Amino acid sequence: MEWQGDRMAANLDGKALRAQHEFLATPKARSWLAAGKTTKVRNLKISGEKTTP
């Protein structure tokens, strides 16, 4: 999964998914990953820079 500004992209079961929305660019205190009743997350890497308002 990649997330930059108002754009997001992911690869799920070999299918490329992309989205763009102004809400994605708003500051957030936390992020959540969920899908169905169970979720397996492999090779998760979160990186970025902390910005000050």
N, CA, C, O and CB atoms as a CASP TS submission, in Angstrom:
PFRMAT TS
TARGET T0000
AUTHOR 0000-0000-0000
METHOD Language model
MODEL 1
PARENT N/A
ATOM      1  N   MET     1       0.836  -1.165   0.000  1.00  0.00           N
ATOM      2  CA  MET     1       0.000   0.000   0.000  1.00  0.00           C
ATOM      3  C   MET     1       0.882   1.229   0.000  1.00  0.00           C
ATOM      4  O   MET     1       1.873   1.280   0.729  1.00  0.00           O
ATOM      5  CB  MET     1      -0.952  -0.003   1.198  1.00  0.00           C
ATOM      6  N   GLU     2       0.542   2.212  -0.798  1.00  0.00           N
ATOM      7  CA  GLU     2       1.248   3.482  -0.838  1.00  0.00           C
ATOM      8  C   GLU     2       0.234   4.600  -0.635  1.00  0.00           C
ATOM      9  O   GLU     2      -0.883   4.560  -1.152  1.00  0.00           O
ATOM     10  CB  GLU     2       2.022   3.659  -2.181  1.00  0.00           C
ATOM     11  N   TRP     3       0.657   5.590   0.129  1.00  0.00           N
ATOM     12  CA  TRP     3      -0.243   6.695   0.423  1.00  0.00           C
ATOM     13  C   TRP     3       0.573   7.966   0.404  1.00  0.00           C
ATOM     14  O   TRP     3       1.524   8.104   1.174  1.00  0.00           O
ATOM     15  CB  TRP     3      -0.964   6.506   1.793  1.00  0.00           C
ATOM     16  N   GLN     4       0.217   8.898  -0.464  1.00  0.00           N
ATOM     17  CA  GLN     4       0.936  10.165  -0.558  1.00  0.00           C
ATOM     18  C   GLN     4      -0.061  11.261  -0.879  1.00  0.00           C
ATOM     19  O   GLN     4      -0.748  11.220  -1.900  1.00  0.00           O
ATOM     20  CB  GLN     4       2.061  10.103  -1.633  1.00  0.00           C
ATOM     21  N   GLY     5      -0.129  12.245   0.011  1.00  0.00           N
ATOM     22  CA  GLY     5      -1.061  13.347  -0.204  1.00  0.00           C
ATOM     23  C   GLY     5      -2.489  12.858  -0.308  1.00  0.00           C
ATOM     24  O   GLY     5      -2.982  12.183   0.595  1.00  0.00           O
ATOM     25  N   ASP     6      -3.159  13.190  -1.400  1.00  0.00           N
ATOM     26  CA  ASP     6      -4.561  12.788  -1.570  1.00  0.00           C
ATOM     27  C   ASP     6      -4.713  11.519  -2.420  1.00  0.00           C
ATOM     28  O   ASP     6      -5.808  11.215  -2.894  1.00  0.00           O
ATOM     29  CB  ASP     6      -5.347  13.926  -2.207  1.00  0.00           C
ATOM     30  N   ARG     7      -3.611  10.781  -2.610  1.00  0.00           N
ATOM     31  CA  ARG     7      -3.643   9.567  -3.440  1.00  0.00           C
ATOM     32  C   ARG     7      -3.233   8.336  -2.641  1.00  0.00           C
ATOM     33  O   ARG     7      -2.379   8.402  -1.757  1.00  0.00           O
ATOM     34  CB  ARG     7      -2.724   9.725  -4.657  1.00  0.00           C
ATOM     35  N   MET     8      -3.866   7.208  -2.977  1.00  0.00           N
ATOM     36  CA  MET     8      -3.575   5.947  -2.313  1.00  0.00           C
ATOM     37  C   MET     8      -3.556   4.846  -3.371  1.00  0.00           C
ATOM     38  O   MET     8      -4.374   4.844  -4.290  1.00  0.00           O
ATOM     39  CB  MET     8      -4.623   5.639  -1.191  1.00  0.00           C
ATOM     40  N   ALA     9      -2.627   3.922  -3.235  1.00  0.00           N
ATOM     41  CA  ALA     9      -2.554   2.779  -4.139  1.00  0.00           C
ATOM     42  C   ALA     9      -2.241   1.533  -3.330  1.00  0.00           C
ATOM     43  O   ALA     9      -1.529   1.597  -2.327  1.00  0.00           O
ATOM     44  CB  ALA     9      -1.488   3.002  -5.247  1.00  0.00           C
ATOM     45  N   ALA    10      -2.773   0.402  -3.767  1.00  0.00           N
ATOM     46  CA  ALA    10      -2.537  -0.860  -3.062  1.00  0.00           C
ATOM     47  C   ALA    10      -2.573  -2.001  -4.065  1.00  0.00           C
ATOM     48  O   ALA    10      -3.112  -1.867  -5.163  1.00  0.00           O
ATOM     49  CB  ALA    10      -3.590  -1.083  -1.937  1.00  0.00           C
ATOM     50  N   ASN    11      -1.991  -3.125  -3.669  1.00  0.00           N
ATOM     51  CA  ASN    11      -2.035  -4.340  -4.450  1.00  0.00           C
ATOM     52  C   ASN    11      -2.681  -5.391  -3.565  1.00  0.00           C
ATOM     53  O   ASN    11      -2.124  -5.753  -2.529  1.00  0.00           O
ATOM     54  CB  ASN    11      -0.607  -4.780  -4.942  1.00  0.00           C
ATOM     55  N   LEU    12      -3.839  -5.883  -3.955  1.00  0.00           N
ATOM     56  CA  LEU    12      -4.587  -6.842  -3.142  1.00  0.00           C
ATOM     57  C   LEU    12      -4.844  -8.088  -3.979  1.00  0.00           C
ATOM     58  O   LEU    12      -5.562  -8.042  -4.977  1.00  0.00           O
ATOM     59  CB  LEU    12      -5.931  -6.226  -2.627  1.00  0.00           C
ATOM     60  N   ASP    13      -4.253  -9.194  -3.562  1.00  0.00           N
ATOM     61  CA  ASP    13      -4.401 -10.463  -4.291  1.00  0.00           C
ATOM     62  C   ASP    13      -4.079 -10.308  -5.773  1.00  0.00           C
ATOM     63  O   ASP    13      -4.771 -10.864  -6.626  1.00  0.00           O
ATOM     64  CB  ASP    13      -5.821 -11.001  -4.129  1.00  0.00           C
ATOM     65  N   GLY    14      -3.017  -9.546  -6.079  1.00  0.00           N
ATOM     66  CA  GLY    14      -2.590  -9.381  -7.459  1.00  0.00           C
ATOM     67  C   GLY    14      -3.348  -8.337  -8.255  1.00  0.00           C
ATOM     68  O   GLY    14      -3.064  -8.143  -9.436  1.00  0.00           O
ATOM     69  N   LYS    15      -4.308  -7.659  -7.635  1.00  0.00           N
ATOM     70  CA  LYS    15      -5.077  -6.622  -8.320  1.00  0.00           C
ATOM     71  C   LYS    15      -4.645  -5.249  -7.838  1.00  0.00           C
ATOM     72  O   LYS    15      -4.568  -5.003  -6.634  1.00  0.00           O
ATOM     73  CB  LYS    15      -6.587  -6.819  -8.094  1.00  0.00           C
ATOM     74  N   ALA    16      -4.362  -4.354  -8.778  1.00  0.00           N
ATOM     75  CA  ALA    16      -3.953  -2.995  -8.425  1.00  0.00           C
ATOM     76  C   ALA    16      -5.188  -2.153  -8.130  1.00  0.00           C
ATOM     77  O   ALA    16      -6.145  -2.136  -8.904  1.00  0.00           O
ATOM     78  CB  ALA    16      -3.112  -2.354  -9.562  1.00  0.00           C
ATOM     79  N   LEU    17      -5.151  -1.462  -7.006  1.00  0.00           N
ATOM     80  CA  LEU    17      -6.249  -0.586  -6.592  1.00  0.00           C
ATOM     81  C   LEU    17      -5.698   0.814  -6.405  1.00  0.00           C
ATOM     82  O   LEU    17      -4.618   0.987  -5.840  1.00  0.00           O
ATOM     83  CB  LEU    17      -6.928  -1.098  -5.280  1.00  0.00           C
ATOM     84  N   ARG    18      -6.430   1.819  -6.875  1.00  0.00           N
ATOM     85  CA  ARG    18      -6.003   3.208  -6.722  1.00  0.00           C
ATOM     86  C   ARG    18      -7.193   4.061  -6.325  1.00  0.00           C
ATOM     87  O   ARG    18      -8.326   3.794  -6.726  1.00  0.00           O
ATOM     88  CB  ARG    18      -5.363   3.739  -8.024  1.00  0.00           C
ATOM     89  N   ALA    19      -6.924   5.093  -5.533  1.00  0.00           N
ATOM     90  CA  ALA    19      -7.978   6.021  -5.131  1.00  0.00           C
ATOM     91  C   ALA    19      -7.379   7.410  -4.961  1.00  0.00           C
ATOM     92  O   ALA    19      -6.194   7.564  -4.664  1.00  0.00           O
ATOM     93  CB  ALA    19      -8.667   5.552  -3.819  1.00  0.00           C
ATOM     94  N   GLN    20      -8.216   8.405  -5.155  1.00  0.00           N
ATOM     95  CA  GLN    20      -7.806   9.787  -4.915  1.00  0.00           C
ATOM     96  C   GLN    20      -8.995  10.519  -4.308  1.00  0.00           C
ATOM     97  O   GLN    20     -10.099  10.483  -4.852  1.00  0.00           O
ATOM     98  CB  GLN    20      -7.316  10.489  -6.239  1.00  0.00           C
ATOM     99  N   HIS    21      -8.763  11.185  -3.174  1.00  0.00           N
ATOM    100  CA  HIS    21      -9.815  11.946  -2.502  1.00  0.00           C
ATOM    101  C   HIS    21      -9.160  12.961  -1.589  1.00  0.00           C
ATOM    102  O   HIS    21      -8.137  12.668  -0.971  1.00  0.00           O
ATOM    103  CB  HIS    21     -10.775  11.012  -1.701  1.00  0.00           C
ATOM    104  N   GLU    22      -9.727  14.138  -1.494  1.00  0.00           N
ATOM    105  CA  GLU    22      -9.131  15.207  -0.680  1.00  0.00           C
ATOM    106  C   GLU    22      -8.994  14.812   0.792  1.00  0.00           C
ATOM    107  O   GLU    22      -8.081  15.288   1.467  1.00  0.00           O
ATOM    108  CB  GLU    22      -9.971  16.474  -0.792  1.00  0.00           C
ATOM    109  N   PHE    23      -9.880  13.954   1.305  1.00  0.00           N
ATOM    110  CA  PHE    23      -9.803  13.534   2.713  1.00  0.00           C
ATOM    111  C   PHE    23      -8.505  12.793   3.022  1.00  0.00           C
ATOM    112  O   PHE    23      -7.997  12.875   4.141  1.00  0.00           O
ATOM    113  CB  PHE    23     -10.993  12.645   3.061  1.00  0.00           C
ATOM    114  N   LEU    24      -7.967  12.072   2.043  1.00  0.00           N
ATOM    115  CA  LEU    24      -6.733  11.320   2.272  1.00  0.00           C
ATOM    116  C   LEU    24      -5.577  12.236   2.662  1.00  0.00           C
ATOM    117  O   LEU    24      -4.647  11.791   3.336  1.00  0.00           O
ATOM    118  CB  LEU    24      -6.364  10.523   1.026  1.00  0.00           C
ATOM    119  N   ALA    25      -5.612  13.501   2.257  1.00  0.00           N
ATOM    120  CA  ALA    25      -4.518  14.439   2.527  1.00  0.00           C
ATOM    121  C   ALA    25      -4.660  15.158   3.864  1.00  0.00           C
ATOM    122  O   ALA    25      -3.764  15.910   4.246  1.00  0.00           O
ATOM    123  CB  ALA    25      -4.437  15.458   1.422  1.00  0.00           C
ATOM    124  N   THR    26      -5.765  14.950   4.588  1.00  0.00           N
ATOM    125  CA  THR    26      -5.939  15.634   5.864  1.00  0.00           C
ATOM    126  C   THR    26      -5.121  14.944   6.958  1.00  0.00           C
ATOM    127  O   THR    26      -4.967  13.723   6.930  1.00  0.00           O
ATOM    128  CB  THR    26      -7.430  15.676   6.254  1.00  0.00           C
ATOM    129  N   PRO    27      -4.592  15.713   7.926  1.00  0.00           N
ATOM    130  CA  PRO    27      -3.811  15.118   9.013  1.00  0.00           C
ATOM    131  C   PRO    27      -4.657  14.129   9.832  1.00  0.00           C
ATOM    132  O   PRO    27      -5.835  14.372  10.095  1.00  0.00           O
ATOM    133  CB  PRO    27      -3.253  16.224   9.931  1.00  0.00           C
ATOM    134  N   LYS    28      -4.039  13.022  10.224  1.00  0.00           N
ATOM    135  CA  LYS    28      -4.729  12.001  11.019  1.00  0.00           C
ATOM    136  C   LYS    28      -3.857  11.574  12.196  1.00  0.00           C
ATOM    137  O   LYS    28      -2.630  11.559  12.099  1.00  0.00           O
ATOM    138  CB  LYS    28      -5.090  10.776  10.145  1.00  0.00           C
ATOM    139  N   ALA    29      -4.497  11.229  13.294  1.00  0.00           N
ATOM    140  CA  ALA    29      -3.773  10.786  14.486  1.00  0.00           C
ATOM    141  C   ALA    29      -3.408   9.307  14.390  1.00  0.00           C
ATOM    142  O   ALA    29      -2.428   8.875  14.996  1.00  0.00           O
ATOM    143  CB  ALA    29      -4.611  11.039  15.744  1.00  0.00           C
ATOM    144  N   ARG    30      -4.194   8.516  13.627  1.00  0.00           N
ATOM    145  CA  ARG    30      -3.932   7.076  13.500  1.00  0.00           C
ATOM    146  C   ARG    30      -4.567   6.551  12.220  1.00  0.00           C
ATOM    147  O   ARG    30      -5.440   7.194  11.636  1.00  0.00           O
ATOM    148  CB  ARG    30      -4.477   6.299  14.732  1.00  0.00           C
ATOM    149  N   SER    31      -4.123   5.393  11.798  1.00  0.00           N
ATOM    150  CA  SER    31      -4.673   4.721  10.622  1.00  0.00           C
ATOM    151  C   SER    31      -5.042   3.296  10.993  1.00  0.00           C
ATOM    152  O   SER    31      -4.450   2.720  11.905  1.00  0.00           O
ATOM    153  CB  SER    31      -3.664   4.738   9.441  1.00  0.00           C
ATOM    154  N   TRP    32      -6.009   2.723  10.298  1.00  0.00           N
ATOM    155  CA  TRP    32      -6.473   1.371  10.584  1.00  0.00           C
ATOM    156  C   TRP    32      -6.471   0.543   9.308  1.00  0.00           C
ATOM    157  O   TRP    32      -6.760   1.053   8.226  1.00  0.00           O
ATOM    158  CB  TRP    32      -7.879   1.395  11.211  1.00  0.00           C
ATOM    159  N   LEU    33      -6.146  -0.729   9.442  1.00  0.00           N
ATOM    160  CA  LEU    33      -6.235  -1.684   8.340  1.00  0.00           C
ATOM    161  C   LEU    33      -7.239  -2.748   8.747  1.00  0.00           C
ATOM    162  O   LEU    33      -7.115  -3.332   9.823  1.00  0.00           O
ATOM    163  CB  LEU    33      -4.833  -2.316   7.999  1.00  0.00           C
ATOM    164  N   ALA    34      -8.232  -3.011   7.906  1.00  0.00           N
ATOM    165  CA  ALA    34      -9.216  -4.039   8.213  1.00  0.00           C
ATOM    166  C   ALA    34      -9.847  -4.549   6.925  1.00  0.00           C
ATOM    167  O   ALA    34     -10.002  -3.805   5.957  1.00  0.00           O
ATOM    168  CB  ALA    34     -10.297  -3.496   9.170  1.00  0.00           C
ATOM    169  N   ALA    35     -10.200  -5.803   6.929  1.00  0.00           N
ATOM    170  CA  ALA    35     -10.893  -6.390   5.782  1.00  0.00           C
ATOM    171  C   ALA    35     -11.603  -7.648   6.246  1.00  0.00           C
ATOM    172  O   ALA    35     -10.952  -8.593   6.692  1.00  0.00           O
ATOM    173  CB  ALA    35      -9.902  -6.704   4.615  1.00  0.00           C
ATOM    174  N   GLY    36     -12.906  -7.680   6.151  1.00  0.00           N
ATOM    175  CA  GLY    36     -13.670  -8.867   6.523  1.00  0.00           C
ATOM    176  C   GLY    36     -13.524  -9.222   7.994  1.00  0.00           C
ATOM    177  O   GLY    36     -13.287  -8.355   8.835  1.00  0.00           O
ATOM    178  N   LYS    37     -13.667 -10.498   8.291  1.00  0.00           N
ATOM    179  CA  LYS    37     -13.586 -10.961   9.671  1.00  0.00           C
ATOM    180  C   LYS    37     -12.156 -11.198  10.125  1.00  0.00           C
ATOM    181  O   LYS    37     -11.855 -11.086  11.313  1.00  0.00           O
ATOM    182  CB  LYS    37     -14.382 -12.223   9.836  1.00  0.00           C
ATOM    183  N   THR    38     -11.269 -11.527   9.184  1.00  0.00           N
ATOM    184  CA  THR    38      -9.865 -11.742   9.526  1.00  0.00           C
ATOM    185  C   THR    38      -8.991 -11.015   8.506  1.00  0.00           C
ATOM    186  O   THR    38      -9.382 -10.815   7.356  1.00  0.00           O
ATOM    187  CB  THR    38      -9.524 -13.266   9.567  1.00  0.00           C
ATOM    188  N   THR    39      -7.829 -10.636   8.946  1.00  0.00           N
ATOM    189  CA  THR    39      -6.890  -9.943   8.075  1.00  0.00           C
ATOM    190  C   THR    39      -5.489 -10.454   8.339  1.00  0.00           C
ATOM    191  O   THR    39      -5.089 -10.595   9.494  1.00  0.00           O
ATOM    192  CB  THR    39      -6.961  -8.417   8.282  1.00  0.00           C
ATOM    193  N   LYS    40      -4.743 -10.730   7.293  1.00  0.00           N
ATOM    194  CA  LYS    40      -3.328 -11.075   7.403  1.00  0.00           C
ATOM    195  C   LYS    40      -2.543  -9.948   6.755  1.00  0.00           C
ATOM    196  O   LYS    40      -2.788  -9.593   5.602  1.00  0.00           O
ATOM    197  CB  LYS    40      -3.006 -12.463   6.728  1.00  0.00           C
ATOM    198  N   VAL    41      -1.620  -9.398   7.485  1.00  0.00           N
ATOM    199  CA  VAL    41      -0.775  -8.333   6.963  1.00  0.00           C
ATOM    200  C   VAL    41       0.645  -8.861   6.911  1.00  0.00           C
ATOM    201  O   VAL    41       1.188  -9.291   7.929  1.00  0.00           O
ATOM    202  CB  VAL    41      -0.870  -7.036   7.837  1.00  0.00           C
ATOM    203  N   ARG    42       1.252  -8.832   5.730  1.00  0.00           N
ATOM    204  CA  ARG    42       2.616  -9.311   5.546  1.00  0.00           C
ATOM    205  C   ARG    42       3.472  -8.172   5.017  1.00  0.00           C
ATOM    206  O   ARG    42       3.013  -7.355   4.220  1.00  0.00           O
ATOM    207  CB  ARG    42       2.659 -10.529   4.583  1.00  0.00           C
ATOM    208  N   ASN    43       4.693  -8.126   5.459  1.00  0.00           N
ATOM    209  CA  ASN    43       5.662  -7.160   4.950  1.00  0.00           C
ATOM    210  C   ASN    43       5.165  -5.716   5.078  1.00  0.00           C
ATOM    211  O   ASN    43       5.277  -4.933   4.134  1.00  0.00           O
ATOM    212  CB  ASN    43       5.982  -7.467   3.497  1.00  0.00           C
ATOM    213  N   LEU    44       4.623  -5.372   6.227  1.00  0.00           N
ATOM    214  CA  LEU    44       4.123  -4.022   6.464  1.00  0.00           C
ATOM    215  C   LEU    44       5.274  -3.093   6.815  1.00  0.00           C
ATOM    216  O   LEU    44       6.068  -3.382   7.709  1.00  0.00           O
ATOM    217  CB  LEU    44       3.070  -4.019   7.585  1.00  0.00           C
ATOM    218  N   LYS    45       5.356  -1.996   6.116  1.00  0.00           N
ATOM    219  CA  LYS    45       6.367  -0.988   6.394  1.00  0.00           C
ATOM    220  C   LYS    45       5.681   0.376   6.383  1.00  0.00           C
ATOM    221  O   LYS    45       5.044   0.749   5.398  1.00  0.00           O
ATOM    222  CB  LYS    45       7.539  -1.048   5.350  1.00  0.00           C
ATOM    223  N   ILE    46       5.810   1.101   7.459  1.00  0.00           N
ATOM    224  CA  ILE    46       5.242   2.439   7.543  1.00  0.00           C
ATOM    225  C   ILE    46       6.382   3.417   7.704  1.00  0.00           C
ATOM    226  O   ILE    46       7.186   3.306   8.630  1.00  0.00           O
ATOM    227  CB  ILE    46       4.225   2.561   8.717  1.00  0.00           C
ATOM    228  N   SER    47       6.447   4.371   6.803  1.00  0.00           N
ATOM    229  CA  SER    47       7.513   5.370   6.883  1.00  0.00           C
ATOM    230  C   SER    47       6.947   6.724   6.481  1.00  0.00           C
ATOM    231  O   SER    47       5.909   6.815   5.827  1.00  0.00           O
ATOM    232  CB  SER    47       8.722   4.982   5.974  1.00  0.00           C
ATOM    233  N   GLY    48       7.635   7.745   6.877  1.00  0.00           N
ATOM    234  CA  GLY    48       7.197   9.094   6.534  1.00  0.00           C
ATOM    235  C   GLY    48       7.883  10.112   7.404  1.00  0.00           C
ATOM    236  O   GLY    48       8.770   9.794   8.196  1.00  0.00           O
ATOM    237  N   GLU    49       7.460  11.322   7.241  1.00  0.00           N
ATOM    238  CA  GLU    49       8.033  12.418   8.008  1.00  0.00           C
ATOM    239  C   GLU    49       6.930  13.089   8.821  1.00  0.00           C
ATOM    240  O   GLU    49       5.834  13.329   8.314  1.00  0.00           O
ATOM    241  CB  GLU    49       8.735  13.442   7.077  1.00  0.00           C
ATOM    242  N   LYS    50       7.220  13.382  10.048  1.00  0.00           N
ATOM    243  CA  LYS    50       6.286  14.094  10.889  1.00  0.00           C
ATOM    244  C   LYS    50       6.311  15.563  10.476  1.00  0.00           C
ATOM    245  O   LYS    50       7.373  16.175  10.360  1.00  0.00           O
ATOM    246  CB  LYS    50       6.633  13.917  12.401  1.00  0.00           C
ATOM    247  N   THR    51       5.134  16.105  10.261  1.00  0.00           N
ATOM    248  CA  THR    51       5.064  17.517   9.886  1.00  0.00           C
ATOM    249  C   THR    51       4.475  18.333  11.031  1.00  0.00           C
ATOM    250  O   THR    51       3.700  17.816  11.835  1.00  0.00           O
ATOM    251  CB  THR    51       4.221  17.702   8.603  1.00  0.00           C
ATOM    252  N   THR    52       4.833  19.568  11.098  1.00  0.00           N
ATOM    253  CA  THR    52       4.289  20.464  12.118  1.00  0.00           C
ATOM    254  C   THR    52       3.344  21.438  11.451  1.00  0.00           C
ATOM    255  O   THR    52       3.621  21.924  10.355  1.00  0.00           O
ATOM    256  CB  THR    52       5.418  21.218  12.873  1.00  0.00           C
ATOM    257  N   PRO    53       2.223  21.730  12.105  1.00  0.00           N
ATOM    258  CA  PRO    53       1.232  22.633  11.503  1.00  0.00           C
ATOM    259  C   PRO    53       1.744  24.044  11.352  1.00  0.00           C
ATOM    260  O   PRO    53       1.023  24.913  10.862  1.00  0.00           O
ATOM    261  CB  PRO    53      -0.024  22.650  12.328  1.00  0.00           C
TER
END
